[in-house]
Amino acid sequence: MGRRLAAAVHVEHPTTREWIVLEPGDEPDDDLAAEITNPDAWEVDESTPDAEESGPEEPKQDESPVFGFTAQPEPEPEPEVEAEPAPPVPRRRRKTADADA
């Protein structure tokens, strides 16, 4: 007897390349079961003694976790406020003397 699904999954059949929807409670064939990579899609096997005791794995104290952040991110320093440069003062144009006058 195969394993049962705990959630609905969409799987591409390995030989026909056809998309198949499997419902919770289904027991897919071994070739389809190999395509389902999410461990949360499967029901917990009650015959395994550690099935109920297994929870999220926490890293040991001497190990760092594989995913996620372990420490609070350091706050970014506040940018220094710089005085805005004064806009350039427009220069007056001088009239040129007309040579024809």
Stockholm file with secondary structure:
# STOCKHOLM 1.0

chainA/1-101         MGRRLAAAVHVEHPTTREWIVLEPGDEPDDDLAAEITNPDAWEVDESTPDAEESGPEEPKQDESPVFGFTAQPEPEPEPEVEAEPAPPVPRRRRKTADADA
#=GR chainA/1-101 SS CCCCBSSCEEEECTTTCCEEEECTTCCCCHHHHTTCCCGGGBCCCTTSTTTTTCCCCCCCTTSCCSSSCCSCCCCCCCCCCCCCCCCCCCCCCCCCCCTTC
#=GC SS_cons         CCCCBSSCEEEECTTTCCEEEECTTCCCCHHHHTTCCCGGGBCCCTTSTTTTTCCCCCCCTTSCCSSSCCSCCCCCCCCCCCCCCCCCCCCCCCCCCCTTC
//
